[in-house]
Amino acid sequence: MTMKETANGPEWVMWVVLAIFVILTIVLLSGKGANFIAGYNDLSKEEKEKYNEKRLSRVCGVGFGLITILIFILTVFGDVISAAFSYVFLAIVLIDIAAMLILFSTYCKKK
């Protein structure tokens, strides 16, 4: 069974999701999208000063980039990829999120 056979919705939805992720990845990699990061935009000004905003955006951009590549693979090759790839996709996304959270609290903090 392939990914496309298990899908219930129209294919254009995946293309829209992919486009949104590409745009967010570009904005975050440019270092200007820190306000899109959940939690960061809610911090007080004093708390925001503890973080390097450009590093925070770029780390999040790299993480989003990996997820964007996975969504691209699912969208383009969905008719040949096994449905078991969804478990691989989930594992990679969870590891990616864990790595981003670790980097947020270590690499992105000002010293």
N, C-alpha and C positions, 0 to 999 in steps of 0.2 A: 504494500500500500504506500502511495506517495503522499507528500504533503498536500498537493493540489486536490487529491481525492478526499482528504479529510477536511478540507476547508469548507465552511458553510456560507461565507459571504462573497460579495463580488470582488474581483481582482483589483479593481481600481482603488479600493480602500487601502490595500498594501502599498500602492504607488503613492498615495497621499501621505501615508505614515512615513514612507521612505523620504519623501520631499521635505516633510517637517523636520525629520531627524537630520537630513543633510544641512538644512538652513541653520538649525541649532548648533550643529557641530562646527560649522564655519564661523558662526558668531562667537562661540566659546573659544575656539582655537585662536581667534584674533585677540583674545584677552579682554574683550569688552562686554561679555555677557554674564557677569557675576550676579546681576540682579535676577537672572533666570534660574539661579540655583536655589532650590527649596531650602528654606531655613536661613540662608545667608541674607536674603532681603528683609527678613524679620528681625535681624539683630540690631541692637542699638549702635549708635555711632562709635561708642567706646569699644564695643565688642568687634565691630568691623575693622577697627584699626589694628587688631591683633593678627589679622590675616593679610597675606600678600594677595591682593585681588587678581592680579594678572596670573600668578601661579595657580590660584584657585580655578580661574576660568579655563586655563590651558589643561589642567589635570582633568577637569570635568569634560572638556572638549575631546581629549584623547579617549576617555571612557565612552563618551557618546559616539565617537568615531568607530570604535570596535563594534558597538551595538548596531550602528548604521551599516557597517559592512555585513554583519550577520543578517540584518533585515533585507539587504540587497540580495544576498545569496538565496534567502527564502523566496523572495519575489521573483527573481529571474529563473532560478533552477528548481522551483517548487514542483514541477512535473516530473523531475528525475530523482529528487532527494527523498529518501525514505522518511516515513513518519517518525521513526525513532530519532531523527535529527532534532526533533523538538526537545528531547531530553538533553542533548548536547548543547543546544541553544540556551536552554535554561541554566545549565551548569556554568557555561561561559559567562552569561549575564550576571549570575550571582557572584562569581569570582571577581568579575570586573567591578561590580558595585562594592564588594568588600575591599578591593585594592584602592578604589577611589576614596572610600571612607578613611582608610589608614593614611593615605597620602594627604587628605584634607587636614587631619589632626597632627601630622608631623611635618611634611615637606612644605605645606602652604602657610604654616604659622610663621609670623615674624619672630626673629630671635632677639 
